[in-house]
Amino acid sequence: MAVHDPALANEIEHRLEQAPKSLIQFPRRGPRLAMFDRREIREYRFDRYVLRYEVADSDIIVLRFFHAREDRR
């Protein structure tokens, strides 16, 4: 049985919330994903999570967050 830790959950939530904000200064920090060659889709990995996002002109569009253990090709 998993033990739930509200403090840890809050910390993870905070890190997930802050990750996209770091892309404002460095929008192309993650590698570009070749499978989406017509769009500029990139991945930014932090801790055990992956943020997949699109750079479109001056916009950064968050597409999804997921745990790095998930197979999200």
C-alpha positions as CSV (number, residue, x, y, z in Angstrom):
1,M,0.0,0.0,0.0
2,A,1.4,3.4,-1.0
3,V,1.8,6.0,1.7
4,H,0.4,9.4,0.7
5,D,2.6,12.4,1.7
6,P,0.7,15.7,1.3
7,A,3.8,17.8,1.8
8,L,5.7,15.9,-0.9
9,A,2.6,16.2,-3.2
10,N,2.6,20.0,-2.7
11,E,6.3,20.2,-3.5
12,I,5.9,18.2,-6.7
13,E,2.9,20.4,-7.7
14,H,5.1,23.5,-7.1
15,R,7.9,22.1,-9.3
16,L,5.5,21.2,-12.1
17,E,4.0,24.6,-11.9
18,Q,7.4,26.4,-12.1
19,A,8.8,24.3,-14.9
20,P,7.0,26.1,-17.8
21,K,8.0,29.5,-16.3
22,S,11.7,28.6,-16.8
23,L,11.0,28.3,-20.6
24,I,10.2,32.0,-20.9
25,Q,13.8,33.0,-20.9
26,F,15.1,29.8,-22.7
27,P,12.2,28.5,-24.9
28,R,14.5,26.2,-26.9
29,R,16.2,24.6,-24.0
30,G,14.7,21.2,-24.6
31,P,15.6,19.1,-27.7
32,R,13.4,19.2,-30.7
33,L,11.4,16.1,-31.4
34,A,11.9,14.9,-35.0
35,M,8.6,13.0,-35.1
36,F,6.8,16.3,-35.2
37,D,8.9,17.8,-38.0
38,R,6.3,20.3,-39.2
39,R,5.9,21.9,-35.8
40,E,8.5,22.9,-33.3
41,I,7.7,20.4,-30.5
42,R,10.3,20.1,-27.7
43,E,10.8,18.2,-24.5
44,Y,12.1,19.6,-21.2
45,R,13.1,17.0,-18.6
46,F,13.3,17.8,-14.9
47,D,13.4,15.6,-11.9
48,R,11.4,12.5,-13.0
49,Y,9.0,14.4,-15.2
50,V,8.8,15.5,-18.9
51,L,7.2,18.6,-20.2
52,R,6.3,18.5,-23.9
53,Y,5.8,21.9,-25.4
54,E,5.5,23.7,-28.7
55,V,7.3,26.9,-29.7
56,A,5.1,28.9,-32.1
57,D,6.4,32.3,-32.9
58,S,6.7,34.1,-29.5
59,D,4.3,31.6,-27.8
60,I,5.1,28.6,-25.7
61,I,2.3,26.1,-25.6
62,V,2.4,23.4,-23.0
63,L,1.1,20.2,-24.6
64,R,1.5,17.7,-21.7
65,F,3.3,16.7,-18.5
66,F,4.1,13.1,-17.8
67,H,6.3,11.0,-15.6
68,A,9.5,9.9,-17.3
69,R,8.7,6.2,-16.8
70,E,5.7,6.5,-19.0
71,D,6.1,5.5,-22.7
72,R,4.8,8.5,-24.5
73,R,6.1,8.3,-28.0
